Amino acid sequence: MAIVNFGLIKSMFGGKLSDADLQELYAETAFMVLSGAARADLHIESIEVEKIRGILSRLLGQEFSSEEIKLAGETELYDTAPI
């Protein structure tokens, strides 16, 4: 999931989102928000990551590794690394 160009967000404000784009935007947003929440206290516990993995699996029907969630939680990487 690369969010570098924010194309979906731009399309959203222009009113041009297809159903597939809307679903992808929802998935990206859920992933970013929940991954960032794991990092909120600067010490990511395994139980937090597992809970987030379960929520993402239920919401999106996709599986993410603990490493993907931890990487996405590193807020300083949002500007330089695709998620």
C-alpha positions as a Markdown table, in Angstrom:
| # | Residue | x | y | z |
|---|---|---|---|---|
| 1 | Met | 0.0 | 0.0 | 0.0 |
| 2 | Ala | 1.8 | 3.2 | -1.2 |
| 3 | Ile | 0.3 | 6.4 | 0.0 |
| 4 | Val | 3.0 | 8.8 | -1.2 |
| 5 | Asn | 1.0 | 10.7 | -3.8 |
| 6 | Phe | -2.3 | 10.9 | -1.9 |
| 7 | Gly | -4.2 | 10.3 | -5.2 |
| 8 | Leu | -7.2 | 8.7 | -3.5 |
| 9 | Ile | -7.6 | 11.5 | -1.1 |
| 10 | Lys | -7.4 | 14.1 | -3.9 |
| 11 | Ser | -10.0 | 12.1 | -5.8 |
| 12 | Met | -12.2 | 12.0 | -2.8 |
| 13 | Phe | -12.4 | 15.7 | -2.6 |
| 14 | Gly | -13.0 | 16.0 | -6.3 |
| 15 | Gly | -15.9 | 13.6 | -6.1 |
| 16 | Lys | -14.4 | 11.0 | -8.5 |
| 17 | Leu | -14.0 | 7.9 | -6.3 |
| 18 | Ser | -15.1 | 4.6 | -7.7 |
| 19 | Asp | -16.3 | 1.9 | -5.3 |
| 20 | Ala | -12.9 | 0.1 | -5.6 |
| 21 | Asp | -11.0 | 3.4 | -4.9 |
| 22 | Leu | -13.3 | 4.1 | -1.9 |
| 23 | Gln | -12.6 | 0.6 | -0.5 |
| 24 | Glu | -8.9 | 1.1 | -1.0 |
| 25 | Leu | -9.0 | 4.5 | 0.7 |
| 26 | Tyr | -10.9 | 2.9 | 3.6 |
| 27 | Ala | -8.3 | 0.2 | 3.9 |
| 28 | Glu | -5.4 | 2.6 | 3.8 |
| 29 | Thr | -7.0 | 4.9 | 6.4 |
| 30 | Ala | -7.8 | 2.1 | 8.8 |
| 31 | Phe | -4.3 | 0.6 | 8.5 |
| 32 | Met | -2.6 | 4.0 | 9.1 |
| 33 | Val | -4.8 | 5.0 | 12.0 |
| 34 | Leu | -4.6 | 1.7 | 13.8 |
| 35 | Ser | -0.9 | 1.2 | 13.2 |
| 36 | Gly | -0.3 | 4.7 | 14.5 |
| 37 | Ala | -2.4 | 4.0 | 17.6 |
| 38 | Ala | -0.1 | 1.2 | 18.5 |
| 39 | Arg | 2.8 | 3.6 | 18.6 |
| 40 | Ala | 1.0 | 6.2 | 20.6 |
| 41 | Asp | 2.8 | 5.4 | 23.9 |
| 42 | Leu | 6.2 | 4.9 | 22.3 |
| 43 | His | 6.4 | 1.3 | 23.5 |
| 44 | Ile | 4.5 | -1.2 | 21.3 |
| 45 | Glu | 3.4 | -4.2 | 23.1 |
| 46 | Ser | 2.8 | -7.5 | 21.3 |
| 47 | Ile | -0.7 | -7.7 | 22.5 |
| 48 | Glu | -1.5 | -4.3 | 20.9 |
| 49 | Val | -0.1 | -5.5 | 17.6 |
| 50 | Glu | -2.1 | -8.7 | 17.7 |
| 51 | Lys | -5.3 | -6.9 | 18.6 |
| 52 | Ile | -4.7 | -4.5 | 15.6 |
| 53 | Arg | -4.0 | -7.5 | 13.3 |
| 54 | Gly | -7.3 | -9.0 | 14.3 |
| 55 | Ile | -9.2 | -5.7 | 13.8 |
| 56 | Leu | -7.7 | -5.2 | 10.4 |
| 57 | Ser | -8.4 | -8.8 | 9.4 |
| 58 | Arg | -12.1 | -8.4 | 10.4 |
| 59 | Leu | -12.5 | -4.9 | 8.8 |
| 60 | Leu | -10.6 | -5.4 | 5.6 |
| 61 | Gly | -10.4 | -9.2 | 5.1 |
| 62 | Gln | -6.6 | -8.9 | 4.7 |
| 63 | Glu | -3.8 | -10.2 | 6.8 |
| 64 | Phe | -0.9 | -8.0 | 7.9 |
| 65 | Ser | 2.3 | -9.1 | 9.6 |
| 66 | Ser | 3.4 | -7.7 | 12.9 |
| 67 | Glu | 6.3 | -6.1 | 11.2 |
| 68 | Glu | 4.1 | -4.2 | 8.7 |
| 69 | Ile | 2.1 | -2.8 | 11.6 |
| 70 | Lys | 5.1 | -1.8 | 13.6 |
| 71 | Leu | 6.7 | -0.2 | 10.5 |
| 72 | Ala | 3.6 | 1.8 | 9.8 |
| 73 | Gly | 3.5 | 2.9 | 13.4 |
| 74 | Glu | 6.8 | 4.6 | 13.0 |
| 75 | Thr | 5.4 | 8.0 | 12.3 |
| 76 | Glu | 8.7 | 9.5 | 11.2 |
| 77 | Leu | 8.7 | 7.0 | 8.2 |
| 78 | Tyr | 5.3 | 8.3 | 6.8 |
| 79 | Asp | 7.1 | 10.9 | 4.7 |
| 80 | Thr | 9.8 | 8.6 | 3.3 |
| 81 | Ala | 8.6 | 5.0 | 3.2 |
| 82 | Pro | 5.6 | 3.6 | 1.5 |
| 83 | Ile | 3.3 | 1.5 | 3.7 |
